[in-house]
């Protein structure tokens, strides 16, 4: 099996099952590969005037849920960042 270099990946804070920070940060690939709990932020874009919710189709090359419909803006919260900072 080929070794993966996680050196350039963003670092994510590893959480406990109840959402508390463990004090450990790991590269995104290791967090996903190890099944660690981690934070993400979702921003929902809704038009009150037309009562429409903006969605997007995920790229076919994504490693999770490729080609499926999803909310319009989301991402991991990098180690040390806040939810609000990431959403902005």
PyMOL Python script that loads the backbone (N, CA, C, O; Angstrom):
from pymol import cmd

cmd.read_pdbstr("""\
ATOM      1  N   UNK A   1       0.846  -1.175   0.000  1.00  0.00           N
ATOM      2  CA  UNK A   1       0.000   0.000   0.000  1.00  0.00           C
ATOM      3  C   UNK A   1       0.893   1.241   0.000  1.00  0.00           C
ATOM      4  O   UNK A   1       1.863   1.302   0.756  1.00  0.00           O
ATOM      5  N   UNK A   2       0.580   2.220  -0.833  1.00  0.00           N
ATOM      6  CA  UNK A   2       1.386   3.439  -0.951  1.00  0.00           C
ATOM      7  C   UNK A   2       1.221   4.322   0.287  1.00  0.00           C
ATOM      8  O   UNK A   2       0.132   4.442   0.847  1.00  0.00           O
ATOM      9  N   UNK A   3       2.314   4.925   0.690  1.00  0.00           N
ATOM     10  CA  UNK A   3       2.273   5.834   1.830  1.00  0.00           C
ATOM     11  C   UNK A   3       1.787   7.197   1.355  1.00  0.00           C
ATOM     12  O   UNK A   3       2.217   7.684   0.309  1.00  0.00           O
ATOM     13  N   UNK A   4       0.888   7.815   2.125  1.00  0.00           N
ATOM     14  CA  UNK A   4       0.328   9.117   1.771  1.00  0.00           C
ATOM     15  C   UNK A   4       1.040  10.194   2.570  1.00  0.00           C
ATOM     16  O   UNK A   4       1.224  10.055   3.780  1.00  0.00           O
ATOM     17  N   UNK A   5       1.443  11.269   1.897  1.00  0.00           N
ATOM     18  CA  UNK A   5       2.094  12.393   2.560  1.00  0.00           C
ATOM     19  C   UNK A   5       1.024  13.406   2.960  1.00  0.00           C
ATOM     20  O   UNK A   5       0.409  14.031   2.095  1.00  0.00           O
ATOM     21  N   UNK A   6       0.798  13.572   4.256  1.00  0.00           N
ATOM     22  CA  UNK A   6      -0.229  14.488   4.762  1.00  0.00           C
ATOM     23  C   UNK A   6       0.368  15.833   5.152  1.00  0.00           C
ATOM     24  O   UNK A   6      -0.306  16.657   5.771  1.00  0.00           O
ATOM     25  N   UNK A   7       1.624  16.060   4.795  1.00  0.00           N
ATOM     26  CA  UNK A   7       2.376  17.236   5.214  1.00  0.00           C
ATOM     27  C   UNK A   7       1.706  18.562   4.827  1.00  0.00           C
ATOM     28  O   UNK A   7       1.720  19.504   5.619  1.00  0.00           O
ATOM     29  N   UNK A   8       1.127  18.650   3.639  1.00  0.00           N
ATOM     30  CA  UNK A   8       0.570  19.912   3.155  1.00  0.00           C
ATOM     31  C   UNK A   8      -0.927  20.057   3.391  1.00  0.00           C
ATOM     32  O   UNK A   8      -1.526  21.033   2.939  1.00  0.00           O
ATOM     33  N   UNK A   9      -1.538  19.116   4.083  1.00  0.00           N
ATOM     34  CA  UNK A   9      -2.978  19.182   4.338  1.00  0.00           C
ATOM     35  C   UNK A   9      -3.289  20.132   5.491  1.00  0.00           C
ATOM     36  O   UNK A   9      -2.471  20.345   6.385  1.00  0.00           O
ATOM     37  N   UNK A  10      -4.500  20.699   5.442  1.00  0.00           N
ATOM     38  CA  UNK A  10      -4.923  21.561   6.544  1.00  0.00           C
ATOM     39  C   UNK A  10      -5.034  20.738   7.822  1.00  0.00           C
ATOM     40  O   UNK A  10      -5.373  19.556   7.778  1.00  0.00           O
ATOM     41  N   UNK A  11      -4.752  21.362   8.945  1.00  0.00           N
ATOM     42  CA  UNK A  11      -4.868  20.700  10.242  1.00  0.00           C
ATOM     43  C   UNK A  11      -6.259  20.926  10.806  1.00  0.00           C
ATOM     44  O   UNK A  11      -6.797  22.031  10.733  1.00  0.00           O
ATOM     45  N   UNK A  12      -6.839  19.872  11.369  1.00  0.00           N
ATOM     46  CA  UNK A  12      -8.152  19.943  12.000  1.00  0.00           C
ATOM     47  C   UNK A  12      -8.017  19.568  13.466  1.00  0.00           C
ATOM     48  O   UNK A  12      -7.225  18.693  13.818  1.00  0.00           O
ATOM     49  N   UNK A  13      -8.790  20.230  14.320  1.00  0.00           N
ATOM     50  CA  UNK A  13      -8.825  19.871  15.733  1.00  0.00           C
ATOM     51  C   UNK A  13      -9.600  18.568  15.893  1.00  0.00           C
ATOM     52  O   UNK A  13     -10.691  18.423  15.342  1.00  0.00           O
ATOM     53  N   UNK A  14      -9.048  17.629  16.636  1.00  0.00           N
ATOM     54  CA  UNK A  14      -9.720  16.371  16.945  1.00  0.00           C
ATOM     55  C   UNK A  14     -10.585  16.605  18.173  1.00  0.00           C
ATOM     56  O   UNK A  14     -10.128  17.179  19.162  1.00  0.00           O
ATOM     57  N   UNK A  15     -11.846  16.157  18.110  1.00  0.00           N
ATOM     58  CA  UNK A  15     -12.802  16.362  19.195  1.00  0.00           C
ATOM     59  C   UNK A  15     -13.145  15.049  19.887  1.00  0.00           C
ATOM     60  O   UNK A  15     -12.935  13.965  19.343  1.00  0.00           O
ATOM     61  N   UNK A  16     -13.679  15.176  21.099  1.00  0.00           N
ATOM     62  CA  UNK A  16     -14.241  14.015  21.784  1.00  0.00           C
ATOM     63  C   UNK A  16     -15.618  13.743  21.195  1.00  0.00           C
ATOM     64  O   UNK A  16     -16.121  14.531  20.393  1.00  0.00           O
ATOM     65  N   UNK A  17     -16.205  12.673  21.575  1.00  0.00           N
ATOM     66  CA  UNK A  17     -17.553  12.311  21.117  1.00  0.00           C
ATOM     67  C   UNK A  17     -18.583  13.386  21.472  1.00  0.00           C
ATOM     68  O   UNK A  17     -19.591  13.527  20.779  1.00  0.00           O
ATOM     69  N   UNK A  18     -18.338  14.147  22.546  1.00  0.00           N
ATOM     70  CA  UNK A  18     -19.272  15.197  22.973  1.00  0.00           C
ATOM     71  C   UNK A  18     -18.915  16.568  22.417  1.00  0.00           C
ATOM     72  O   UNK A  18     -19.542  17.561  22.784  1.00  0.00           O
ATOM     73  N   UNK A  19     -17.910  16.642  21.530  1.00  0.00           N
ATOM     74  CA  UNK A  19     -17.584  17.890  20.858  1.00  0.00           C
ATOM     75  C   UNK A  19     -16.538  18.758  21.537  1.00  0.00           C
ATOM     76  O   UNK A  19     -16.336  19.905  21.139  1.00  0.00           O
ATOM     77  N   UNK A  20     -15.874  18.232  22.553  1.00  0.00           N
ATOM     78  CA  UNK A  20     -14.819  18.996  23.236  1.00  0.00           C
ATOM     79  C   UNK A  20     -13.495  18.785  22.515  1.00  0.00           C
ATOM     80  O   UNK A  20     -13.222  17.692  22.017  1.00  0.00           O
ATOM     81  N   UNK A  21     -12.671  19.829  22.457  1.00  0.00           N
ATOM     82  CA  UNK A  21     -11.353  19.697  21.844  1.00  0.00           C
ATOM     83  C   UNK A  21     -10.474  18.793  22.701  1.00  0.00           C
ATOM     84  O   UNK A  21     -10.490  18.886  23.928  1.00  0.00           O
ATOM     85  N   UNK A  22      -9.704  17.915  22.048  1.00  0.00           N
ATOM     86  CA  UNK A  22      -8.816  17.002  22.758  1.00  0.00           C
ATOM     87  C   UNK A  22      -7.428  17.607  22.961  1.00  0.00           C
ATOM     88  O   UNK A  22      -6.630  17.089  23.741  1.00  0.00           O
ATOM     89  N   UNK A  23      -7.141  18.714  22.248  1.00  0.00           N
ATOM     90  CA  UNK A  23      -5.806  19.292  22.282  1.00  0.00           C
ATOM     91  C   UNK A  23      -4.907  18.711  21.195  1.00  0.00           C
ATOM     92  O   UNK A  23      -3.728  19.054  21.101  1.00  0.00           O
ATOM     93  N   UNK A  24      -5.475  17.828  20.376  1.00  0.00           N
ATOM     94  CA  UNK A  24      -4.732  17.204  19.284  1.00  0.00           C
ATOM     95  C   UNK A  24      -5.237  17.777  17.963  1.00  0.00           C
ATOM     96  O   UNK A  24      -6.443  17.904  17.755  1.00  0.00           O
ATOM     97  N   UNK A  25      -4.310  18.121  17.076  1.00  0.00           N
ATOM     98  CA  UNK A  25      -4.638  18.530  15.707  1.00  0.00           C
ATOM     99  C   UNK A  25      -3.950  17.563  14.765  1.00  0.00           C
ATOM    100  O   UNK A  25      -2.805  17.168  14.986  1.00  0.00           O
ATOM    101  N   UNK A  26      -4.666  17.183  13.701  1.00  0.00           N
ATOM    102  CA  UNK A  26      -4.127  16.224  12.730  1.00  0.00           C
ATOM    103  C   UNK A  26      -4.469  16.685  11.320  1.00  0.00           C
ATOM    104  O   UNK A  26      -5.421  17.442  11.131  1.00  0.00           O
ATOM    105  N   UNK A  27      -3.699  16.235  10.326  1.00  0.00           N
ATOM    106  CA  UNK A  27      -4.040  16.536   8.928  1.00  0.00           C
ATOM    107  C   UNK A  27      -5.417  15.966   8.573  1.00  0.00           C
ATOM    108  O   UNK A  27      -5.830  14.929   9.091  1.00  0.00           O
ATOM    109  N   UNK A  28      -6.108  16.665   7.683  1.00  0.00           N
ATOM    110  CA  UNK A  28      -7.463  16.301   7.261  1.00  0.00           C
ATOM    111  C   UNK A  28      -7.564  14.828   6.858  1.00  0.00           C
ATOM    112  O   UNK A  28      -8.493  14.135   7.271  1.00  0.00           O
ATOM    113  N   UNK A  29      -6.624  14.354   6.064  1.00  0.00           N
ATOM    114  CA  UNK A  29      -6.675  12.969   5.593  1.00  0.00           C
ATOM    115  C   UNK A  29      -6.605  11.954   6.715  1.00  0.00           C
ATOM    116  O   UNK A  29      -7.283  10.927   6.673  1.00  0.00           O
ATOM    117  N   UNK A  30      -5.787  12.236   7.721  1.00  0.00           N
ATOM    118  CA  UNK A  30      -5.694  11.319   8.870  1.00  0.00           C
ATOM    119  C   UNK A  30      -6.963  11.379   9.714  1.00  0.00           C
ATOM    120  O   UNK A  30      -7.433  10.350  10.199  1.00  0.00           O
ATOM    121  N   UNK A  31      -7.519  12.573   9.891  1.00  0.00           N
ATOM    122  CA  UNK A  31      -8.760  12.713  10.662  1.00  0.00           C
ATOM    123  C   UNK A  31      -9.865  11.890  10.005  1.00  0.00           C
ATOM    124  O   UNK A  31     -10.580  11.150  10.681  1.00  0.00           O
ATOM    125  N   UNK A  32     -10.002  12.022   8.691  1.00  0.00           N
ATOM    126  CA  UNK A  32     -11.026  11.248   7.977  1.00  0.00           C
ATOM    127  C   UNK A  32     -10.706   9.762   7.997  1.00  0.00           C
ATOM    128  O   UNK A  32     -11.591   8.939   8.232  1.00  0.00           O
ATOM    129  N   UNK A  33      -9.449   9.412   7.751  1.00  0.00           N
ATOM    130  CA  UNK A  33      -9.053   8.006   7.720  1.00  0.00           C
ATOM    131  C   UNK A  33      -9.212   7.309   9.054  1.00  0.00           C
ATOM    132  O   UNK A  33      -9.555   6.128   9.110  1.00  0.00           O
ATOM    133  N   UNK A  34      -8.959   8.048  10.136  1.00  0.00           N
ATOM    134  CA  UNK A  34      -9.058   7.477  11.482  1.00  0.00           C
ATOM    135  C   UNK A  34     -10.473   7.567  12.062  1.00  0.00           C
ATOM    136  O   UNK A  34     -10.757   7.003  13.119  1.00  0.00           O
ATOM    137  N   UNK A  35     -11.357   8.283  11.356  1.00  0.00           N
ATOM    138  CA  UNK A  35     -12.733   8.420  11.843  1.00  0.00           C
ATOM    139  C   UNK A  35     -12.863   9.345  13.039  1.00  0.00           C
ATOM    140  O   UNK A  35     -13.792   9.207  13.834  1.00  0.00           O
ATOM    141  N   UNK A  36     -11.935  10.293  13.174  1.00  0.00           N
ATOM    142  CA  UNK A  36     -11.974  11.219  14.306  1.00  0.00           C
ATOM    143  C   UNK A  36     -13.126  12.218  14.181  1.00  0.00           C
ATOM    144  O   UNK A  36     -13.502  12.625  13.082  1.00  0.00           O
ATOM    145  N   UNK A  37     -13.666  12.593  15.317  1.00  0.00           N
ATOM    146  CA  UNK A  37     -14.646  13.669  15.344  1.00  0.00           C
ATOM    147  C   UNK A  37     -13.921  14.979  15.077  1.00  0.00           C
ATOM    148  O   UNK A  37     -12.830  15.210  15.597  1.00  0.00           O
ATOM    149  N   UNK A  38     -14.538  15.844  14.256  1.00  0.00           N
ATOM    150  CA  UNK A  38     -13.960  17.142  13.922  1.00  0.00           C
ATOM    151  C   UNK A  38     -15.092  18.090  13.538  1.00  0.00           C
ATOM    152  O   UNK A  38     -16.227  17.664  13.327  1.00  0.00           O
ATOM    153  N   UNK A  39     -14.767  19.386  13.451  1.00  0.00           N
ATOM    154  CA  UNK A  39     -15.791  20.400  13.202  1.00  0.00           C
ATOM    155  C   UNK A  39     -15.842  20.818  11.736  1.00  0.00           C
ATOM    156  O   UNK A  39     -14.845  20.773  11.016  1.00  0.00           O
ATOM    157  N   UNK A  40     -17.030  21.221  11.326  1.00  0.00           N
ATOM    158  CA  UNK A  40     -17.248  21.794  10.000  1.00  0.00           C
ATOM    159  C   UNK A  40     -18.303  22.891  10.147  1.00  0.00           C
ATOM    160  O   UNK A  40     -19.030  22.941  11.139  1.00  0.00           O
ATOM    161  N   UNK A  41     -18.373  23.748   9.167  1.00  0.00           N
ATOM    162  CA  UNK A  41     -19.372  24.814   9.171  1.00  0.00           C
ATOM    163  C   UNK A  41     -20.175  24.730   7.882  1.00  0.00           C
ATOM    164  O   UNK A  41     -19.628  24.448   6.816  1.00  0.00           O
ATOM    165  N   UNK A  42     -21.481  24.977   7.987  1.00  0.00           N
ATOM    166  CA  UNK A  42     -22.362  25.013   6.822  1.00  0.00           C
ATOM    167  C   UNK A  42     -23.031  26.378   6.803  1.00  0.00           C
ATOM    168  O   UNK A  42     -23.550  26.833   7.822  1.00  0.00           O
ATOM    169  N   UNK A  43     -23.021  27.033   5.647  1.00  0.00           N
ATOM    170  CA  UNK A  43     -23.697  28.313   5.463  1.00  0.00           C
ATOM    171  C   UNK A  43     -24.832  28.073   4.478  1.00  0.00           C
ATOM    172  O   UNK A  43     -24.599  27.681   3.335  1.00  0.00           O
ATOM    173  N   UNK A  44     -26.050  28.308   4.921  1.00  0.00           N
ATOM    174  CA  UNK A  44     -27.223  28.107   4.071  1.00  0.00           C
ATOM    175  C   UNK A  44     -27.603  29.449   3.454  1.00  0.00           C
ATOM    176  O   UNK A  44     -27.732  30.446   4.165  1.00  0.00           O
ATOM    177  N   UNK A  45     -27.784  29.479   2.138  1.00  0.00           N
ATOM    178  CA  UNK A  45     -28.136  30.706   1.433  1.00  0.00           C
ATOM    179  C   UNK A  45     -29.595  30.591   0.994  1.00  0.00           C
ATOM    180  O   UNK A  45     -29.950  29.762   0.157  1.00  0.00           O
ATOM    181  N   UNK A  46     -30.433  31.456   1.590  1.00  0.00           N
ATOM    182  CA  UNK A  46     -31.874  31.406   1.381  1.00  0.00           C
ATOM    183  C   UNK A  46     -32.375  32.778   0.965  1.00  0.00           C
ATOM    184  O   UNK A  46     -32.022  33.782   1.585  1.00  0.00           O
ATOM    185  N   UNK A  47     -33.182  32.831  -0.062  1.00  0.00           N
ATOM    186  CA  UNK A  47     -33.788  34.075  -0.523  1.00  0.00           C
ATOM    187  C   UNK A  47     -35.198  34.178   0.049  1.00  0.00           C
ATOM    188  O   UNK A  47     -36.076  33.388  -0.295  1.00  0.00           O
ATOM    189  N   UNK A  48     -35.404  35.153   0.921  1.00  0.00           N
ATOM    190  CA  UNK A  48     -36.738  35.328   1.491  1.00  0.00           C
ATOM    191  C   UNK A  48     -37.735  35.777   0.438  1.00  0.00           C
ATOM    192  O   UNK A  48     -38.900  35.381   0.482  1.00  0.00           O
ATOM    193  N   UNK A  49     -37.293  36.602  -0.515  1.00  0.00           N
ATOM    194  CA  UNK A  49     -38.222  37.137  -1.508  1.00  0.00           C
ATOM    195  C   UNK A  49     -38.759  36.060  -2.450  1.00  0.00           C
ATOM    196  O   UNK A  49     -39.931  36.097  -2.823  1.00  0.00           O
ATOM    197  N   UNK A  50     -37.927  35.113  -2.834  1.00  0.00           N
ATOM    198  CA  UNK A  50     -38.377  34.048  -3.739  1.00  0.00           C
ATOM    199  C   UNK A  50     -38.594  32.723  -3.026  1.00  0.00           C
ATOM    200  O   UNK A  50     -39.061  31.757  -3.629  1.00  0.00           O
ATOM    201  N   UNK A  51     -38.260  32.679  -1.756  1.00  0.00           N
ATOM    202  CA  UNK A  51     -38.358  31.473  -0.933  1.00  0.00           C
ATOM    203  C   UNK A  51     -37.621  30.297  -1.574  1.00  0.00           C
ATOM    204  O   UNK A  51     -38.139  29.183  -1.663  1.00  0.00           O
ATOM    205  N   UNK A  52     -36.393  30.582  -2.019  1.00  0.00           N
ATOM    206  CA  UNK A  52     -35.552  29.563  -2.641  1.00  0.00           C
ATOM    207  C   UNK A  52     -34.303  29.332  -1.800  1.00  0.00           C
ATOM    208  O   UNK A  52     -33.761  30.255  -1.194  1.00  0.00           O
ATOM    209  N   UNK A  53     -33.869  28.100  -1.779  1.00  0.00           N
ATOM    210  CA  UNK A  53     -32.644  27.700  -1.099  1.00  0.00           C
ATOM    211  C   UNK A  53     -31.614  27.357  -2.163  1.00  0.00           C
ATOM    212  O   UNK A  53     -31.890  26.551  -3.052  1.00  0.00           O
ATOM    213  N   UNK A  54     -30.430  27.957  -2.086  1.00  0.00           N
ATOM    214  CA  UNK A  54     -29.384  27.710  -3.075  1.00  0.00           C
ATOM    215  C   UNK A  54     -28.652  26.411  -2.742  1.00  0.00           C
ATOM    216  O   UNK A  54     -28.133  26.244  -1.638  1.00  0.00           O
ATOM    217  N   UNK A  55     -28.618  25.501  -3.705  1.00  0.00           N
ATOM    218  CA  UNK A  55     -27.919  24.227  -3.565  1.00  0.00           C
ATOM    219  C   UNK A  55     -26.884  24.112  -4.679  1.00  0.00           C
ATOM    220  O   UNK A  55     -26.919  24.864  -5.652  1.00  0.00           O
ATOM    221  N   UNK A  56     -25.971  23.172  -4.527  1.00  0.00           N
ATOM    222  CA  UNK A  56     -24.992  22.913  -5.576  1.00  0.00           C
ATOM    223  C   UNK A  56     -24.783  21.407  -5.702  1.00  0.00           C
ATOM    224  O   UNK A  56     -25.020  20.653  -4.758  1.00  0.00           O
ATOM    225  N   UNK A  57     -24.343  20.991  -6.865  1.00  0.00           N
ATOM    226  CA  UNK A  57     -24.003  19.581  -7.072  1.00  0.00           C
ATOM    227  C   UNK A  57     -22.520  19.409  -6.795  1.00  0.00           C
ATOM    228  O   UNK A  57     -21.690  20.123  -7.357  1.00  0.00           O
ATOM    229  N   UNK A  58     -22.187  18.459  -5.929  1.00  0.00           N
ATOM    230  CA  UNK A  58     -20.793  18.199  -5.597  1.00  0.00           C
ATOM    231  C   UNK A  58     -20.048  17.641  -6.813  1.00  0.00           C
ATOM    232  O   UNK A  58     -20.616  16.898  -7.614  1.00  0.00           O
ATOM    233  N   UNK A  59     -18.793  18.002  -6.937  1.00  0.00           N
ATOM    234  CA  UNK A  59     -17.973  17.533  -8.051  1.00  0.00           C
ATOM    235  C   UNK A  59     -17.841  16.012  -8.001  1.00  0.00           C
ATOM    236  O   UNK A  59     -17.833  15.416  -6.924  1.00  0.00           O
ATOM    237  N   UNK A  60     -17.740  15.404  -9.154  1.00  0.00           N
ATOM    238  CA  UNK A  60     -17.586  13.949  -9.239  1.00  0.00           C
ATOM    239  C   UNK A  60     -16.261  13.465  -8.649  1.00  0.00           C
ATOM    240  O   UNK A  60     -16.127  12.287  -8.321  1.00  0.00           O
ATOM    241  N   UNK A  61     -15.290  14.356  -8.512  1.00  0.00           N
ATOM    242  CA  UNK A  61     -13.973  13.959  -7.994  1.00  0.00           C
ATOM    243  C   UNK A  61     -13.883  14.040  -6.468  1.00  0.00           C
ATOM    244  O   UNK A  61     -12.839  13.705  -5.909  1.00  0.00           O
ATOM    245  N   UNK A  62     -14.940  14.471  -5.779  1.00  0.00           N
ATOM    246  CA  UNK A  62     -14.900  14.566  -4.319  1.00  0.00           C
ATOM    247  C   UNK A  62     -14.727  13.191  -3.690  1.00  0.00           C
ATOM    248  O   UNK A  62     -15.203  12.186  -4.219  1.00  0.00           O
ATOM    249  N   UNK A  63     -14.023  13.162  -2.528  1.00  0.00           N
ATOM    250  CA  UNK A  63     -13.788  11.871  -1.869  1.00  0.00           C
ATOM    251  C   UNK A  63     -14.977  11.393  -1.051  1.00  0.00           C
ATOM    252  O   UNK A  63     -15.032  10.226  -0.663  1.00  0.00           O
ATOM    253  N   UNK A  64     -15.926  12.278  -0.786  1.00  0.00           N
ATOM    254  CA  UNK A  64     -17.139  11.862  -0.080  1.00  0.00           C
ATOM    255  C   UNK A  64     -18.362  12.425  -0.810  1.00  0.00           C
ATOM    256  O   UNK A  64     -18.387  13.599  -1.181  1.00  0.00           O
ATOM    257  N   UNK A  65     -19.344  11.603  -1.004  1.00  0.00           N
ATOM    258  CA  UNK A  65     -20.614  11.966  -1.633  1.00  0.00           C
ATOM    259  C   UNK A  65     -20.443  12.631  -2.996  1.00  0.00           C
ATOM    260  O   UNK A  65     -21.092  13.644  -3.256  1.00  0.00           O
ATOM    261  N   UNK A  66     -19.589  12.097  -3.879  1.00  0.00           N
ATOM    262  CA  UNK A  66     -19.378  12.713  -5.197  1.00  0.00           C
ATOM    263  C   UNK A  66     -20.665  12.751  -6.019  1.00  0.00           C
ATOM    264  O   UNK A  66     -21.447  11.801  -6.019  1.00  0.00           O
ATOM    265  N   UNK A  67     -20.871  13.876  -6.724  1.00  0.00           N
ATOM    266  CA  UNK A  67     -21.982  14.008  -7.649  1.00  0.00           C
ATOM    267  C   UNK A  67     -23.344  14.223  -7.022  1.00  0.00           C
ATOM    268  O   UNK A  67     -24.339  14.305  -7.743  1.00  0.00           O
ATOM    269  N   UNK A  68     -23.426  14.319  -5.696  1.00  0.00           N
ATOM    270  CA  UNK A  68     -24.727  14.483  -5.038  1.00  0.00           C
ATOM    271  C   UNK A  68     -25.005  15.958  -4.741  1.00  0.00           C
ATOM    272  O   UNK A  68     -24.088  16.779  -4.702  1.00  0.00           O
ATOM    273  N   UNK A  69     -26.271  16.278  -4.534  1.00  0.00           N
ATOM    274  CA  UNK A  69     -26.672  17.644  -4.202  1.00  0.00           C
ATOM    275  C   UNK A  69     -26.343  17.935  -2.751  1.00  0.00           C
ATOM    276  O   UNK A  69     -26.450  17.064  -1.888  1.00  0.00           O
ATOM    277  N   UNK A  70     -25.939  19.181  -2.491  1.00  0.00           N
ATOM    278  CA  UNK A  70     -25.473  19.567  -1.160  1.00  0.00           C
ATOM    279  C   UNK A  70     -25.809  21.034  -0.931  1.00  0.00           C
ATOM    280  O   UNK A  70     -26.238  21.735  -1.847  1.00  0.00           O
ATOM    281  N   UNK A  71     -25.611  21.487   0.297  1.00  0.00           N
ATOM    282  CA  UNK A  71     -25.796  22.907   0.567  1.00  0.00           C
ATOM    283  C   UNK A  71     -24.778  23.704  -0.222  1.00  0.00           C
ATOM    284  O   UNK A  71     -23.830  23.134  -0.763  1.00  0.00           O
ATOM    285  N   UNK A  72     -24.958  25.000  -0.296  1.00  0.00           N
ATOM    286  CA  UNK A  72     -24.148  25.801  -1.205  1.00  0.00           C
ATOM    287  C   UNK A  72     -22.773  26.173  -0.679  1.00  0.00           C
ATOM    288  O   UNK A  72     -21.890  26.498  -1.473  1.00  0.00           O
ATOM    289  N   UNK A  73     -22.561  26.138   0.613  1.00  0.00           N
ATOM    290  CA  UNK A  73     -21.255  26.532   1.131  1.00  0.00           C
ATOM    291  C   UNK A  73     -20.970  25.803   2.439  1.00  0.00           C
ATOM    292  O   UNK A  73     -21.734  25.901   3.400  1.00  0.00           O
ATOM    293  N   UNK A  74     -19.868  25.078   2.460  1.00  0.00           N
ATOM    294  CA  UNK A  74     -19.496  24.343   3.665  1.00  0.00           C
ATOM    295  C   UNK A  74     -17.999  24.102   3.651  1.00  0.00           C
ATOM    296  O   UNK A  74     -17.353  24.201   2.608  1.00  0.00           O
ATOM    297  N   UNK A  75     -17.458  23.787   4.805  1.00  0.00           N
ATOM    298  CA  UNK A  75     -16.048  23.465   4.869  1.00  0.00           C
ATOM    299  C   UNK A  75     -15.623  23.079   6.264  1.00  0.00           C
ATOM    300  O   UNK A  75     -16.342  23.309   7.236  1.00  0.00           O
ATOM    301  N   UNK A  76     -14.448  22.490   6.352  1.00  0.00           N
ATOM    302  CA  UNK A  76     -13.888  22.142   7.651  1.00  0.00           C
ATOM    303  C   UNK A  76     -13.448  23.396   8.378  1.00  0.00           C
ATOM    304  O   UNK A  76     -13.105  24.400   7.754  1.00  0.00           O
ATOM    305  N   UNK A  77     -13.460  23.336   9.682  1.00  0.00           N
ATOM    306  CA  UNK A  77     -12.952  24.426  10.511  1.00  0.00           C
ATOM    307  C   UNK A  77     -11.510  24.077  10.842  1.00  0.00           C
ATOM    308  O   UNK A  77     -11.246  23.093  11.532  1.00  0.00           O
ATOM    309  N   UNK A  78     -10.584  24.879  10.352  1.00  0.00           N
ATOM    310  CA  UNK A  78      -9.160  24.616  10.566  1.00  0.00           C
ATOM    311  C   UNK A  78      -8.813  24.695  12.045  1.00  0.00           C
ATOM    312  O   UNK A  78      -9.475  25.396  12.810  1.00  0.00           O
ATOM    313  N   UNK A  79      -7.782  23.979  12.438  1.00  0.00           N
ATOM    314  CA  UNK A  79      -7.341  23.952  13.830  1.00  0.00           C
ATOM    315  C   UNK A  79      -7.152  25.373  14.339  1.00  0.00           C
ATOM    316  O   UNK A  79      -6.479  26.185  13.703  1.00  0.00           O
ATOM    317  N   UNK A  80      -7.745  25.667  15.484  1.00  0.00           N
ATOM    318  CA  UNK A  80      -7.604  26.971  16.118  1.00  0.00           C
ATOM    319  C   UNK A  80      -8.596  28.018  15.655  1.00  0.00           C
ATOM    320  O   UNK A  80      -8.715  29.064  16.293  1.00  0.00           O
ATOM    321  N   UNK A  81      -9.318  27.774  14.559  1.00  0.00           N
ATOM    322  CA  UNK A  81     -10.285  28.750  14.060  1.00  0.00           C
ATOM    323  C   UNK A  81     -11.644  28.549  14.721  1.00  0.00           C
ATOM    324  O   UNK A  81     -11.924  27.497  15.295  1.00  0.00           O
ATOM    325  N   UNK A  82     -12.485  29.584  14.626  1.00  0.00           N
ATOM    326  CA  UNK A  82     -13.847  29.505  15.160  1.00  0.00           C
ATOM    327  C   UNK A  82     -14.830  29.229  14.030  1.00  0.00           C
ATOM    328  O   UNK A  82     -14.496  29.366  12.854  1.00  0.00           O
ATOM    329  N   UNK A  83     -16.033  28.841  14.399  1.00  0.00           N
ATOM    330  CA  UNK A  83     -17.090  28.601  13.413  1.00  0.00           C
ATOM    331  C   UNK A  83     -17.400  29.882  12.640  1.00  0.00           C
ATOM    332  O   UNK A  83     -17.522  29.858  11.416  1.00  0.00           O
ATOM    333  N   UNK A  84     -17.527  30.996  13.356  1.00  0.00           N
ATOM    334  CA  UNK A  84     -17.867  32.266  12.726  1.00  0.00           C
ATOM    335  C   UNK A  84     -16.755  32.728  11.778  1.00  0.00           C
ATOM    336  O   UNK A  84     -17.033  33.211  10.680  1.00  0.00           O
ATOM    337  N   UNK A  85     -15.505  32.580  12.201  1.00  0.00           N
ATOM    338  CA  UNK A  85     -14.367  32.963  11.359  1.00  0.00           C
ATOM    339  C   UNK A  85     -14.385  32.154  10.057  1.00  0.00           C
ATOM    340  O   UNK A  85     -14.148  32.698   8.979  1.00  0.00           O
ATOM    341  N   UNK A  86     -14.660  30.878  10.164  1.00  0.00           N
ATOM    342  CA  UNK A  86     -14.682  30.015   8.990  1.00  0.00           C
ATOM    343  C   UNK A  86     -15.858  30.355   8.079  1.00  0.00           C
ATOM    344  O   UNK A  86     -15.703  30.391   6.858  1.00  0.00           O
ATOM    345  N   UNK A  87     -17.014  30.603   8.650  1.00  0.00           N
ATOM    346  CA  UNK A  87     -18.194  30.942   7.852  1.00  0.00           C
ATOM    347  C   UNK A  87     -17.993  32.234   7.080  1.00  0.00           C
ATOM    348  O   UNK A  87     -18.400  32.352   5.924  1.00  0.00           O
ATOM    349  N   UNK A  88     -17.362  33.198   7.729  1.00  0.00           N
ATOM    350  CA  UNK A  88     -17.106  34.488   7.045  1.00  0.00           C
ATOM    351  C   UNK A  88     -16.129  34.296   5.922  1.00  0.00           C
ATOM    352  O   UNK A  88     -15.787  35.255   5.231  1.00  0.00           O
TER     353      UNK A  88
END
""", "prot")
cmd.dss("prot")
cmd.show_as("cartoon", "prot")
cmd.util.cbc("prot")
cmd.orient("prot")
